[in-house]
Amino acid sequence: MHHLGHSEILLSLVLLGFFQGVIVASLLWTSPQRKLPNRLLAVIISVISLACLDVYGSSENWFNLRVVEALIDIVPLMIGMAIGPLIYFYLRSSLDPGFRMGRMQRLQFLPVVIDLVPTLTGIGFFAAA
């Protein structure tokens, strides 16, 4: 009988967190009530879920496979810079029902470009090939 070690249990929880995040985010995104706060919360949960998938995939050596490696080059999994502005705008839209995100608010997401540079480089390489 095989006993799971602590690291296997934690990795299983991380993977389950990814699946639960995808389910909850999709339910929030399609919810008809309070569109902006629910959608912002769905994006926050999605960003965290993608990070969970990245942690699990890295620990299980998924990224050593050619197909997965090519996919990881064009799909960003770690977008940590987006969490701060997303939480701020989620709280603001929850507290002020009349809040709308305009052009000036979207500028808060400019640091996300730092997280996207490797992905944009990968897309550039695929487009050039």
A tleap script that builds the chain and sets N, CA, C and O, in Angstrom:
source leaprc.protein.ff14SB
mol = sequence {
  NMET HIE HIE LEU GLY HIE SER GLU ILE LEU
  LEU SER LEU VAL LEU LEU GLY PHE PHE GLN
  GLY VAL ILE VAL ALA SER LEU LEU TRP THR
  SER PRO GLN ARG LYS LEU PRO ASN ARG LEU
  LEU ALA VAL ILE ILE SER VAL ILE SER LEU
  ALA CYS LEU ASP VAL TYR GLY SER SER GLU
  ASN TRP PHE ASN LEU ARG VAL VAL GLU ALA
  LEU ILE ASP ILE VAL PRO LEU MET ILE GLY
  MET ALA ILE GLY PRO LEU ILE TYR PHE TYR
  LEU ARG SER SER LEU ASP PRO GLY PHE ARG
  MET GLY ARG MET GLN ARG LEU GLN PHE LEU
  PRO VAL VAL ILE ASP LEU VAL PRO THR LEU
  THR GLY ILE GLY PHE PHE ALA ALA CALA
}
set mol.1.N position { 0.840 -1.174 0.000 }
set mol.1.CA position { 0.000 0.000 0.000 }
set mol.1.C position { 0.889 1.243 0.000 }
set mol.1.O position { 1.828 1.343 0.789 }
set mol.2.N position { 0.588 2.175 -0.880 }
set mol.2.CA position { 1.390 3.390 -1.019 }
set mol.2.C position { 0.801 4.507 -0.156 }
set mol.2.O position { -0.379 4.840 -0.261 }
set mol.3.N position { 1.645 5.070 0.690 }
set mol.3.CA position { 1.218 6.189 1.526 }
set mol.3.C position { 1.682 7.487 0.887 }
set mol.3.O position { 2.823 7.605 0.438 }
set mol.4.N position { 0.790 8.443 0.855 }
set mol.4.CA position { 1.147 9.744 0.306 }
set mol.4.C position { 1.967 10.535 1.321 }
set mol.4.O position { 1.629 10.590 2.503 }
set mol.5.N position { 3.038 11.138 0.847 }
set mol.5.CA position { 3.837 11.998 1.707 }
set mol.5.C position { 3.204 13.374 1.789 }
set mol.5.O position { 2.205 13.665 1.131 }
set mol.6.N position { 3.809 14.206 2.613 }
set mol.6.CA position { 3.283 15.562 2.796 }
set mol.6.C position { 3.317 16.356 1.498 }
set mol.6.O position { 2.384 17.107 1.211 }
set mol.7.N position { 4.371 16.204 0.714 }
set mol.7.CA position { 4.465 16.994 -0.521 }
set mol.7.C position { 3.418 16.549 -1.541 }
set mol.7.O position { 2.873 17.386 -2.261 }
set mol.8.N position { 3.124 15.247 -1.619 }
set mol.8.CA position { 2.104 14.785 -2.549 }
set mol.8.C position { 0.719 15.283 -2.154 }
set mol.8.O position { -0.092 15.628 -3.013 }
set mol.9.N position { 0.454 15.319 -0.858 }
set mol.9.CA position { -0.834 15.821 -0.378 }
set mol.9.C position { -0.964 17.306 -0.682 }
set mol.9.O position { -2.017 17.757 -1.133 }
set mol.10.N position { 0.096 18.069 -0.439 }
set mol.10.CA position { 0.052 19.497 -0.718 }
set mol.10.C position { -0.101 19.765 -2.215 }
set mol.10.O position { -0.838 20.665 -2.616 }
set mol.11.N position { 0.592 18.987 -3.030 }
set mol.11.CA position { 0.447 19.158 -4.477 }
set mol.11.C position { -0.961 18.803 -4.945 }
set mol.11.O position { -1.498 19.437 -5.853 }
set mol.12.N position { -1.549 17.796 -4.326 }
set mol.12.CA position { -2.932 17.451 -4.664 }
set mol.12.C position { -3.879 18.589 -4.288 }
set mol.12.O position { -4.815 18.886 -5.030 }
set mol.13.N position { -3.645 19.219 -3.154 }
set mol.13.CA position { -4.463 20.366 -2.744 }
set mol.13.C position { -4.294 21.533 -3.708 }
set mol.13.O position { -5.261 22.234 -4.008 }
set mol.14.N position { -3.077 21.748 -4.196 }
set mol.14.CA position { -2.838 22.818 -5.162 }
set mol.14.C position { -3.600 22.542 -6.453 }
set mol.14.O position { -4.215 23.447 -7.018 }
set mol.15.N position { -3.562 21.295 -6.922 }
set mol.15.CA position { -4.291 20.945 -8.142 }
set mol.15.C position { -5.800 21.067 -7.939 }
set mol.15.O position { -6.506 21.568 -8.814 }
set mol.16.N position { -6.290 20.613 -6.795 }
set mol.16.CA position { -7.716 20.771 -6.498 }
set mol.16.C position { -8.099 22.237 -6.391 }
set mol.16.O position { -9.200 22.623 -6.782 }
set mol.17.N position { -7.190 23.062 -5.860 }
set mol.17.CA position { -7.429 24.503 -5.812 }
set mol.17.C position { -7.567 25.098 -7.198 }
set mol.17.O position { -8.385 25.992 -7.417 }
set mol.18.N position { -6.767 24.603 -8.138 }
set mol.18.CA position { -6.895 25.060 -9.528 }
set mol.18.C position { -8.277 24.724 -10.078 }
set mol.18.O position { -8.949 25.592 -10.634 }
set mol.19.N position { -8.705 23.468 -9.928 }
set mol.19.CA position { -10.007 23.065 -10.460 }
set mol.19.C position { -11.155 23.824 -9.789 }
set mol.19.O position { -12.099 24.247 -10.457 }
set mol.20.N position { -11.071 23.989 -8.487 }
set mol.20.CA position { -12.115 24.724 -7.785 }
set mol.20.C position { -12.137 26.187 -8.227 }
set mol.20.O position { -13.206 26.780 -8.377 }
set mol.21.N position { -10.962 26.761 -8.433 }
set mol.21.CA position { -10.889 28.142 -8.900 }
set mol.21.C position { -11.515 28.326 -10.269 }
set mol.21.O position { -12.203 29.318 -10.512 }
set mol.22.N position { -11.280 27.373 -11.166 }
set mol.22.CA position { -11.865 27.454 -12.508 }
set mol.22.C position { -13.386 27.382 -12.432 }
set mol.22.O position { -14.080 28.126 -13.124 }
set mol.23.N position { -13.897 26.499 -11.603 }
set mol.23.CA position { -15.347 26.347 -11.472 }
set mol.23.C position { -15.973 27.605 -10.870 }
set mol.23.O position { -16.960 28.121 -11.395 }
set mol.24.N position { -15.405 28.092 -9.778 }
set mol.24.CA position { -15.968 29.275 -9.115 }
set mol.24.C position { -15.854 30.499 -10.016 }
set mol.24.O position { -16.788 31.297 -10.092 }
set mol.25.N position { -14.727 30.656 -10.697 }
set mol.25.CA position { -14.559 31.808 -11.582 }
set mol.25.C position { -15.571 31.784 -12.725 }
set mol.25.O position { -16.113 32.826 -13.094 }
set mol.26.N position { -15.827 30.614 -13.281 }
set mol.26.CA position { -16.807 30.542 -14.372 }
set mol.26.C position { -18.221 30.832 -13.865 }
set mol.26.O position { -19.013 31.458 -14.571 }
set mol.27.N position { -18.542 30.387 -12.659 }
set mol.27.CA position { -19.859 30.702 -12.086 }
set mol.27.C position { -20.002 32.193 -11.808 }
set mol.27.O position { -21.054 32.776 -12.068 }
set mol.28.N position { -18.946 32.813 -11.280 }
set mol.28.CA position { -18.994 34.248 -11.017 }
set mol.28.C position { -19.090 35.050 -12.311 }
set mol.28.O position { -19.826 36.035 -12.383 }
set mol.29.N position { -18.350 34.630 -13.327 }
set mol.29.CA position { -18.341 35.375 -14.589 }
set mol.29.C position { -19.726 35.370 -15.244 }
set mol.29.O position { -20.130 36.360 -15.854 }
set mol.30.N position { -20.437 34.272 -15.119 }
set mol.30.CA position { -21.747 34.162 -15.761 }
set mol.30.C position { -22.901 34.600 -14.862 }
set mol.30.O position { -24.059 34.543 -15.276 }
set mol.31.N position { -22.607 35.030 -13.654 }
set mol.31.CA position { -23.659 35.454 -12.732 }
set mol.31.C position { -24.328 36.736 -13.230 }
set mol.31.O position { -23.645 37.676 -13.636 }
set mol.32.N position { -25.663 36.775 -13.199 }
set mol.32.CA position { -26.356 37.971 -13.709 }
set mol.32.C position { -26.355 39.163 -12.734 }
set mol.32.O position { -26.566 40.299 -13.158 }
set mol.33.N position { -26.124 38.921 -11.455 }
set mol.33.CA position { -26.151 40.007 -10.479 }
set mol.33.C position { -24.768 40.663 -10.363 }
set mol.33.O position { -23.733 40.005 -10.462 }
set mol.34.N position { -24.793 41.986 -10.150 }
set mol.34.CA position { -23.572 42.765 -9.852 }
set mol.34.C position { -22.435 42.386 -10.791 }
set mol.34.O position { -21.433 41.816 -10.360 }
set mol.35.N position { -22.586 42.696 -12.047 }
set mol.35.CA position { -21.668 42.252 -13.099 }
set mol.35.C position { -20.215 42.599 -12.822 }
set mol.35.O position { -19.370 41.704 -12.800 }
set mol.36.N position { -19.893 43.888 -12.608 }
set mol.36.CA position { -18.493 44.290 -12.494 }
set mol.36.C position { -17.794 43.658 -11.295 }
set mol.36.O position { -16.715 43.094 -11.474 }
set mol.37.N position { -18.348 43.720 -10.076 }
set mol.37.CA position { -17.647 43.073 -8.956 }
set mol.37.C position { -17.469 41.568 -9.147 }
set mol.37.O position { -16.412 41.023 -8.828 }
set mol.38.N position { -18.491 40.901 -9.663 }
set mol.38.CA position { -18.378 39.451 -9.866 }
set mol.38.C position { -17.335 39.114 -10.917 }
set mol.38.O position { -16.585 38.150 -10.760 }
set mol.39.N position { -17.279 39.891 -11.975 }
set mol.39.CA position { -16.291 39.622 -13.020 }
set mol.39.C position { -14.880 39.921 -12.543 }
set mol.39.O position { -13.946 39.194 -12.884 }
set mol.40.N position { -14.711 40.972 -11.765 }
set mol.40.CA position { -13.379 41.261 -11.218 }
set mol.40.C position { -12.935 40.152 -10.269 }
set mol.40.O position { -11.779 39.730 -10.295 }
set mol.41.N position { -13.860 39.684 -9.430 }
set mol.41.CA position { -13.528 38.582 -8.528 }
set mol.41.C position { -13.223 37.306 -9.319 }
set mol.41.O position { -12.344 36.535 -8.931 }
set mol.42.N position { -13.935 37.079 -10.414 }
set mol.42.CA position { -13.659 35.917 -11.266 }
set mol.42.C position { -12.262 35.997 -11.859 }
set mol.42.O position { -11.569 34.983 -11.953 }
set mol.43.N position { -11.844 37.182 -12.257 }
set mol.43.CA position { -10.501 37.339 -12.817 }
set mol.43.C position { -9.446 37.138 -11.730 }
set mol.43.O position { -8.411 36.521 -11.983 }
set mol.44.N position { -9.697 37.650 -10.526 }
set mol.44.CA position { -8.759 37.438 -9.413 }
set mol.44.C position { -8.591 35.944 -9.149 }
set mol.44.O position { -7.468 35.454 -9.026 }
set mol.45.N position { -9.686 35.236 -9.065 }
set mol.45.CA position { -9.638 33.796 -8.805 }
set mol.45.C position { -8.952 33.067 -9.962 }
set mol.45.O position { -8.211 32.112 -9.732 }
set mol.46.N position { -9.188 33.503 -11.191 }
set mol.46.CA position { -8.542 32.881 -12.348 }
set mol.46.C position { -7.034 33.067 -12.319 }
set mol.46.O position { -6.286 32.139 -12.627 }
set mol.47.N position { -6.584 34.259 -11.951 }
set mol.47.CA position { -5.139 34.525 -11.875 }
set mol.47.C position { -4.493 33.631 -10.812 }
set mol.47.O position { -3.417 33.076 -11.031 }
set mol.48.N position { -5.147 33.499 -9.678 }
set mol.48.CA position { -4.621 32.644 -8.615 }
set mol.48.C position { -4.670 31.172 -9.037 }
set mol.48.O position { -3.759 30.407 -8.719 }
set mol.49.N position { -5.718 30.777 -9.744 }
set mol.49.CA position { -5.834 29.389 -10.215 }
set mol.49.C position { -4.749 29.056 -11.224 }
set mol.49.O position { -4.183 27.963 -11.187 }
set mol.50.N position { -4.452 29.981 -12.122 }
set mol.50.CA position { -3.379 29.750 -13.089 }
set mol.50.C position { -2.030 29.610 -12.387 }
set mol.50.O position { -1.183 28.819 -12.804 }
set mol.51.N position { -1.839 30.379 -11.328 }
set mol.51.CA position { -0.600 30.249 -10.558 }
set mol.51.C position { -0.526 28.874 -9.894 }
set mol.51.O position { 0.549 28.279 -9.818 }
set mol.52.N position { -1.661 28.369 -9.416 }
set mol.52.CA position { -1.693 27.014 -8.841 }
set mol.52.C position { -1.331 25.975 -9.893 }
set mol.52.O position { -0.584 25.038 -9.615 }
set mol.53.N position { -1.858 26.142 -11.095 }
set mol.53.CA position { -1.527 25.215 -12.174 }
set mol.53.C position { -0.038 25.283 -12.508 }
set mol.53.O position { 0.581 24.259 -12.797 }
set mol.54.N position { 0.530 26.470 -12.469 }
set mol.54.CA position { 1.964 26.629 -12.729 }
set mol.54.C position { 2.800 25.930 -11.658 }
set mol.54.O position { 3.788 25.267 -11.975 }
set mol.55.N position { 2.410 26.075 -10.404 }
set mol.55.CA position { 3.133 25.411 -9.314 }
set mol.55.C position { 3.047 23.898 -9.464 }
set mol.55.O position { 4.048 23.195 -9.328 }
set mol.56.N position { 1.849 23.402 -9.744 }
set mol.56.CA position { 1.682 21.954 -9.890 }
set mol.56.C position { 2.448 21.439 -11.109 }
set mol.56.O position { 3.139 20.423 -11.029 }
set mol.57.N position { 2.326 22.127 -12.210 }
set mol.57.CA position { 3.014 21.698 -13.423 }
set mol.57.C position { 4.522 21.726 -13.284 }
set mol.57.O position { 5.205 20.847 -13.809 }
set mol.58.N position { 5.052 22.713 -12.591 }
set mol.58.CA position { 6.495 22.786 -12.371 }
set mol.58.C position { 6.980 21.644 -11.487 }
set mol.58.O position { 8.036 21.063 -11.739 }
set mol.59.N position { 6.219 21.327 -10.467 }
set mol.59.CA position { 6.647 20.274 -9.546 }
set mol.59.C position { 6.505 18.883 -10.157 }
set mol.59.O position { 7.218 17.961 -9.761 }
set mol.60.N position { 5.605 18.724 -11.104 }
set mol.60.CA position { 5.396 17.422 -11.747 }
set mol.60.C position { 6.147 17.306 -13.073 }
set mol.60.O position { 5.953 16.339 -13.808 }
set mol.61.N position { 6.996 18.274 -13.382 }
set mol.61.CA position { 7.808 18.290 -14.602 }
set mol.61.C position { 6.970 18.227 -15.878 }
set mol.61.O position { 7.375 17.601 -16.857 }
set mol.62.N position { 5.811 18.870 -15.868 }
set mol.62.CA position { 4.998 18.940 -17.074 }
set mol.62.C position { 5.653 19.797 -18.137 }
set mol.62.O position { 5.467 19.574 -19.334 }
set mol.63.N position { 6.427 20.785 -17.690 }
set mol.63.CA position { 6.959 21.765 -18.626 }
set mol.63.C position { 8.170 21.251 -19.383 }
set mol.63.O position { 8.738 21.983 -20.193 }
set mol.64.N position { 8.581 20.018 -19.144 }
set mol.64.CA position { 9.676 19.429 -19.904 }
set mol.64.C position { 9.180 18.782 -21.189 }
set mol.64.O position { 9.991 18.438 -22.049 }
set mol.65.N position { 7.881 18.610 -21.343 }
set mol.65.CA position { 7.308 18.037 -22.554 }
set mol.65.C position { 7.279 19.108 -23.650 }
set mol.65.O position { 6.990 20.269 -23.363 }
set mol.66.N position { 7.572 18.740 -24.888 }
set mol.66.CA position { 7.670 19.704 -25.986 }
set mol.66.C position { 6.369 20.469 -26.221 }
set mol.66.O position { 6.382 21.691 -26.366 }
set mol.67.N position { 5.252 19.752 -26.258 }
set mol.67.CA position { 3.973 20.399 -26.540 }
set mol.67.C position { 3.607 21.368 -25.422 }
set mol.67.O position { 3.176 22.491 -25.683 }
set mol.68.N position { 3.775 20.939 -24.197 }
set mol.68.CA position { 3.439 21.788 -23.055 }
set mol.68.C position { 4.390 22.973 -22.992 }
set mol.68.O position { 3.978 24.084 -22.658 }
set mol.69.N position { 5.648 22.747 -23.306 }
set mol.69.CA position { 6.632 23.835 -23.298 }
set mol.69.C position { 6.254 24.918 -24.312 }
set mol.69.O position { 6.376 26.109 -24.026 }
set mol.70.N position { 5.799 24.506 -25.486 }
set mol.70.CA position { 5.371 25.470 -26.505 }
set mol.70.C position { 4.115 26.219 -26.046 }
set mol.70.O position { 3.987 27.419 -26.286 }
set mol.71.N position { 3.204 25.521 -25.397 }
set mol.71.CA position { 1.987 26.155 -24.903 }
set mol.71.C position { 2.297 27.161 -23.795 }
set mol.71.O position { 1.699 28.236 -23.741 }
set mol.72.N position { 3.225 26.810 -22.919 }
set mol.72.CA position { 3.600 27.704 -21.819 }
set mol.72.C position { 4.266 28.976 -22.338 }
set mol.72.O position { 4.190 30.026 -21.700 }
set mol.73.N position { 4.923 28.879 -23.502 }
set mol.73.CA position { 5.556 30.055 -24.085 }
set mol.73.C position { 4.545 31.095 -24.538 }
set mol.73.O position { 4.873 32.279 -24.612 }
set mol.74.N position { 3.316 30.676 -24.843 }
set mol.74.CA position { 2.325 31.638 -25.333 }
set mol.74.C position { 1.155 31.872 -24.373 }
set mol.74.O position { 0.340 32.765 -24.606 }
set mol.75.N position { 1.061 31.087 -23.303 }
set mol.75.CA position { -0.006 31.272 -22.310 }
set mol.75.C position { 0.636 31.621 -20.971 }
set mol.75.O position { 1.328 30.791 -20.382 }
set mol.76.N position { 0.415 32.839 -20.487 }
set mol.76.CA position { 1.019 33.210 -19.199 }
set mol.76.C position { 0.285 32.553 -18.031 }
set mol.76.O position { -0.940 32.633 -17.940 }
set mol.77.N position { 1.031 31.909 -17.144 }
set mol.77.CA position { 0.416 31.288 -15.971 }
set mol.77.C position { 0.620 32.107 -14.704 }
set mol.77.O position { -0.226 32.083 -13.809 }
set mol.78.N position { 1.715 32.821 -14.620 }
set mol.78.CA position { 1.978 33.657 -13.448 }
set mol.78.C position { 1.819 35.124 -13.839 }
set mol.78.O position { 2.658 35.690 -14.541 }
set mol.79.N position { 0.735 35.724 -13.375 }
set mol.79.CA position { 0.466 37.129 -13.655 }
set mol.79.C position { 0.233 37.827 -12.316 }
set mol.79.O position { -0.844 38.369 -12.065 }
set mol.80.N position { 1.236 37.806 -11.479 }
set mol.80.CA position { 1.098 38.335 -10.128 }
set mol.80.C position { 0.878 39.829 -10.050 }
set mol.80.O position { 0.251 40.316 -9.109 }
set mol.81.N position { 1.386 40.564 -11.025 }
set mol.81.CA position { 1.244 42.023 -10.991 }
set mol.81.C position { -0.207 42.488 -11.135 }
set mol.81.O position { -0.528 43.624 -10.788 }
set mol.82.N position { -1.065 41.635 -11.634 }
set mol.82.CA position { -2.464 42.025 -11.846 }
set mol.82.C position { -3.294 41.928 -10.575 }
set mol.82.O position { -4.363 42.534 -10.495 }
set mol.83.N position { -2.833 41.191 -9.596 }
set mol.83.CA position { -3.669 40.932 -8.414 }
set mol.83.C position { -3.944 42.209 -7.614 }
set mol.83.O position { -5.071 42.425 -7.169 }
set mol.84.N position { -2.940 43.042 -7.429 }
set mol.84.CA position { -3.128 44.279 -6.652 }
set mol.84.C position { -4.206 45.178 -7.220 }
set mol.84.O position { -5.159 45.502 -6.512 }
set mol.85.N position { -4.089 45.604 -8.500 }
set mol.85.CA position { -5.146 46.445 -9.060 }
set mol.85.C position { -6.506 45.752 -9.117 }
set mol.85.O position { -7.539 46.398 -8.936 }
set mol.86.N position { -6.513 44.443 -9.366 }
set mol.86.CA position { -7.792 43.731 -9.405 }
set mol.86.C position { -8.490 43.759 -8.055 }
set mol.86.O position { -9.699 43.980 -7.986 }
set mol.87.N position { -7.741 43.538 -6.986 }
set mol.87.CA position { -8.347 43.582 -5.645 }
set mol.87.C position { -8.854 44.986 -5.333 }
set mol.87.O position { -9.947 45.152 -4.791 }
set mol.88.N position { -8.053 45.997 -5.679 }
set mol.88.CA position { -8.467 47.383 -5.440 }
set mol.88.C position { -9.770 47.703 -6.175 }
set mol.88.O position { -10.701 48.245 -5.579 }
set mol.89.N position { -9.837 47.370 -7.461 }
set mol.89.CA position { -11.038 47.684 -8.230 }
set mol.89.C position { -12.213 46.803 -7.825 }
set mol.89.O position { -13.363 47.233 -7.916 }
set mol.90.N position { -11.948 45.590 -7.383 }
set mol.90.CA position { -13.032 44.751 -6.871 }
set mol.90.C position { -13.654 45.386 -5.627 }
set mol.90.O position { -14.877 45.490 -5.522 }
set mol.91.N position { -12.816 45.806 -4.693 }
set mol.91.CA position { -13.327 46.442 -3.474 }
set mol.91.C position { -14.046 47.749 -3.797 }
set mol.91.O position { -15.099 48.046 -3.231 }
set mol.92.N position { -13.475 48.513 -4.698 }
set mol.92.CA position { -14.087 49.792 -5.052 }
set mol.92.C position { -15.449 49.582 -5.716 }
set mol.92.O position { -16.401 50.305 -5.424 }
set mol.93.N position { -15.541 48.593 -6.607 }
set mol.93.CA position { -16.825 48.348 -7.275 }
set mol.93.C position { -17.839 47.715 -6.323 }
set mol.93.O position { -19.045 47.870 -6.514 }
set mol.94.N position { -17.367 47.010 -5.312 }
set mol.94.CA position { -18.284 46.431 -4.325 }
set mol.94.C position { -18.849 47.502 -3.401 }
set mol.94.O position { -20.017 47.443 -3.017 }
set mol.95.N position { -18.024 48.475 -3.045 }
set mol.95.CA position { -18.465 49.523 -2.133 }
set mol.95.C position { -19.238 50.632 -2.833 }
set mol.95.O position { -20.106 51.256 -2.223 }
set mol.96.N position { -18.939 50.887 -4.106 }
set mol.96.CA position { -19.603 51.936 -4.873 }
set mol.96.C position { -20.283 51.305 -6.082 }
set mol.96.O position { -19.622 51.028 -7.083 }
set mol.97.N position { -21.609 51.069 -6.006 }
set mol.97.CA position { -22.299 50.405 -7.116 }
set mol.97.C position { -22.235 51.180 -8.435 }
set mol.97.O position { -22.402 50.586 -9.500 }
set mol.98.N position { -22.000 52.476 -8.385 }
set mol.98.CA position { -21.938 53.280 -9.598 }
set mol.98.C position { -20.546 53.330 -10.223 }
set mol.98.O position { -20.356 53.998 -11.239 }
set mol.99.N position { -19.582 52.643 -9.644 }
set mol.99.CA position { -18.204 52.690 -10.141 }
set mol.99.C position { -18.101 51.988 -11.490 }
set mol.99.O position { -18.637 50.896 -11.680 }
set mol.100.N position { -17.411 52.628 -12.415 }
set mol.100.CA position { -17.110 52.046 -13.722 }
set mol.100.C position { -15.623 52.223 -13.990 }
set mol.100.O position { -15.035 53.240 -13.622 }
set mol.101.N position { -15.027 51.245 -14.623 }
set mol.101.CA position { -13.604 51.333 -14.945 }
set mol.101.C position { -13.424 52.114 -16.241 }
set mol.101.O position { -13.925 51.727 -17.297 }
set mol.102.N position { -12.706 53.207 -16.134 }
set mol.102.CA position { -12.426 54.021 -17.308 }
set mol.102.C position { -10.987 53.827 -17.763 }
set mol.102.O position { -10.279 52.925 -17.314 }
set mol.103.N position { -10.585 54.705 -18.666 }
set mol.103.CA position { -9.238 54.620 -19.232 }
set mol.103.C position { -8.155 54.842 -18.172 }
set mol.103.O position { -7.134 54.155 -18.167 }
set mol.104.N position { -8.380 55.783 -17.296 }
set mol.104.CA position { -7.382 56.081 -16.257 }
set mol.104.C position { -7.228 54.910 -15.282 }
set mol.104.O position { -6.124 54.641 -14.809 }
set mol.105.N position { -8.311 54.225 -14.982 }
set mol.105.CA position { -8.229 53.074 -14.092 }
set mol.105.C position { -7.480 51.928 -14.763 }
set mol.105.O position { -6.749 51.194 -14.099 }
set mol.106.N position { -7.651 51.770 -16.046 }
set mol.106.CA position { -6.966 50.684 -16.756 }
set mol.106.C position { -5.456 50.883 -16.786 }
set mol.106.O position { -4.709 49.920 -16.961 }
set mol.107.N position { -5.001 52.117 -16.618 }
set mol.107.CA position { -3.560 52.373 -16.568 }
set mol.107.C position { -2.907 51.709 -15.358 }
set mol.107.O position { -1.695 51.493 -15.349 }
set mol.108.N position { -3.697 51.386 -14.342 }
set mol.108.CA position { -3.168 50.703 -13.167 }
set mol.108.C position { -2.640 49.308 -13.507 }
set mol.108.O position { -1.860 48.732 -12.748 }
set mol.109.N position { -3.067 48.772 -14.646 }
set mol.109.CA position { -2.632 47.441 -15.062 }
set mol.109.C position { -1.363 47.483 -15.917 }
set mol.109.O position { -0.930 46.447 -16.422 }
set mol.110.N position { -0.774 48.638 -16.082 }
set mol.110.CA position { 0.445 48.761 -16.879 }
set mol.110.C position { 1.595 47.882 -16.375 }
set mol.110.O position { 2.321 47.329 -17.201 }
set mol.111.N position { 1.799 47.725 -15.053 }
set mol.111.CA position { 2.871 46.822 -14.593 }
set mol.111.C position { 2.676 45.360 -14.988 }
set mol.111.O position { 3.622 44.577 -14.908 }
set mol.112.N position { 1.483 44.978 -15.409 }
set mol.112.CA position { 1.240 43.606 -15.844 }
set mol.112.C position { 2.105 43.285 -17.063 }
set mol.112.O position { 2.423 42.123 -17.314 }
set mol.113.N position { 2.483 44.314 -17.816 }
set mol.113.CA position { 3.331 44.117 -18.987 }
set mol.113.C position { 4.638 43.425 -18.585 }
set mol.113.O position { 5.194 42.650 -19.363 }
set mol.114.N position { 5.126 43.702 -17.374 }
set mol.114.CA position { 6.354 43.058 -16.883 }
set mol.114.C position { 6.158 41.537 -16.837 }
set mol.114.O position { 7.058 40.781 -17.204 }
set mol.115.N position { 4.995 41.099 -16.389 }
set mol.115.CA position { 4.710 39.663 -16.341 }
set mol.115.C position { 4.503 39.075 -17.735 }
set mol.115.O position { 4.728 37.884 -17.950 }
set mol.116.N position { 4.080 39.903 -18.673 }
set mol.116.CA position { 3.752 39.403 -20.002 }
set mol.116.C position { 4.925 39.431 -20.982 }
set mol.116.O position { 4.807 38.899 -22.086 }
set mol.117.N position { 6.055 40.039 -20.607 }
set mol.117.CA position { 7.201 40.127 -21.523 }
set mol.117.C position { 7.657 38.751 -22.007 }
set mol.117.O position { 7.853 38.590 -23.212 }
set mol.118.N position { 7.837 37.745 -21.136 }
set mol.118.CA position { 8.235 36.430 -21.658 }
set mol.118.C position { 7.200 35.829 -22.609 }
set mol.118.O position { 7.561 35.197 -23.602 }
set mol.119.N position { 5.934 36.023 -22.311 }
set mol.119.CA position { 4.874 35.492 -23.172 }
set mol.119.C position { 4.870 36.204 -24.522 }
set mol.119.O position { 4.767 35.563 -25.568 }
set mol.120.N position { 4.982 37.527 -24.494 }
set mol.120.CA position { 5.010 38.279 -25.748 }
set mol.120.C position { 6.234 37.909 -26.575 }
set mol.120.O position { 6.159 37.871 -27.803 }
set mol.121.N position { 7.350 37.637 -25.925 }
set mol.121.CA position { 8.540 37.193 -26.635 }
set mol.121.C position { 8.300 35.827 -27.283 }
set mol.121.O position { 8.680 35.608 -28.433 }
set mol.122.N position { 7.677 34.924 -26.554 }
set mol.122.CA position { 7.358 33.602 -27.109 }
set mol.122.C position { 6.422 33.697 -28.294 }
set mol.122.O position { 6.602 32.998 -29.291 }
set mol.123.N position { 5.419 34.564 -28.189 }
set mol.123.CA position { 4.500 34.752 -29.317 }
set mol.123.C position { 5.244 35.330 -30.513 }
set mol.123.O position { 4.985 34.951 -31.655 }
set mol.124.N position { 6.166 36.246 -30.250 }
set mol.124.CA position { 6.966 36.818 -31.332 }
set mol.124.C position { 7.809 35.763 -32.031 }
set mol.124.O position { 7.930 35.775 -33.256 }
set mol.125.N position { 8.390 34.855 -31.261 }
set mol.125.CA position { 9.180 33.781 -31.869 }
set mol.125.C position { 8.320 32.842 -32.708 }
set mol.125.O position { 8.730 32.413 -33.786 }
set mol.126.N position { 7.124 32.525 -32.210 }
set mol.126.CA position { 6.222 31.654 -32.977 }
set mol.126.C position { 5.734 32.343 -34.247 }
set mol.126.O position { 5.593 31.710 -35.293 }
set mol.127.N position { 5.477 33.647 -34.145 }
set mol.127.CA position { 5.015 34.383 -35.319 }
set mol.127.C position { 6.116 34.502 -36.369 }
set mol.127.O position { 5.835 34.487 -37.567 }
set mol.128.N position { 7.367 34.621 -35.923 }
set mol.128.CA position { 8.491 34.768 -36.856 }
set mol.128.C position { 8.865 33.452 -37.516 }
set mol.128.O position { 9.455 33.443 -38.597 }
set mol.129.N position { 8.523 32.334 -36.869 }
set mol.129.CA position { 8.920 31.017 -37.417 }
set mol.129.C position { 8.070 30.556 -38.545 }
set mol.129.O position { 8.298 29.474 -39.088 }
savepdb mol mol.pdb
quit
